[in-house]
Amino acid sequence: MMKSISPVSLLRPATAFTLTPSSRHSVLLSRTYATQNNSLGAAPSSGPRRRTVTPFNDDGFTPWNELSTGEKAARATQQSFNFGFVVVGLVLTGGVGYVLWTEVFSPDSKITHFNRAVDKIKKDHRCLQLLGDSKKILAHGEPSWNKWRRARPVAATESTDQYGNQHLKMHFYVDGPSNDGVARLHMVKHRGQHEYEYMYLFLDVKGHERIYLENAETSASGSGRKQLSLFGVKWG
């Protein structure tokens, strides 16, 4: 005969499952072990994503085969710009070097001939009688506001005549403790020659006779040789 179940017993809650301290410890260990297993079995996280290469931030460390088409174009643009910048720098450096050589350091530069002419004046006793002590003589270019007289530009012109001869003409100012003067020179490099020759170099001091330090015409006439002239060029 079946045991009857009262409605009251159905409404009673089931007996609660109580964990002892030892069982709680076992549950925690099992959860920790499961978490570690899940962590070990998980797929590794991807590294930080690299920044896009542009012409302005490319440092060259990213391999070429890892670049996209746009990034390769950016690197090529940057390298072309750097190469062009280097070429411009070389051209400017060469231009400055050429100007310094032709204007200052070359044996045929204007500054070189200017210094040689000044030395001739300082060594000539006639010039020293008018100007004064050679150590106190100053030579300079056109008068200007610049207090550094050596920095004043020297008026000089270069030209080539119809026969291929190169001409250099220059004038500058000479200041001495006794007097001031103006020096003028004319030099010519004949076609086929490598050095300039003086046509004249003289010093004018106001109130005094002109002093010639170089005079090609006087030298030619003093040598006793007759010069022949053909098409404006003297021979002999």
Buried (B, 14 or more C-beta within 10 A) or exposed (E): EEEEEEEEEEEEEEEEEEEEEEEEEEEEEEEEEEEEEEEEEEEEEEEEEEEEBEBEEBEEEBEEEEBEEEBEEBBEBBEEEEEEEEEEEEEEEEEEEEEEEEEEEEEBBBBBBBEBBBEBBBEBEBBBEBBBEBEEBBBBBEEEEEEEBEEBEBBBEEEEEEEEBBBBBBBBBBBBEEBBBEBBBBBBBBEEEEEBEBBBBBBBBEEEEEBBBBBBEEEBEEEEEEEEEEEEBEEE
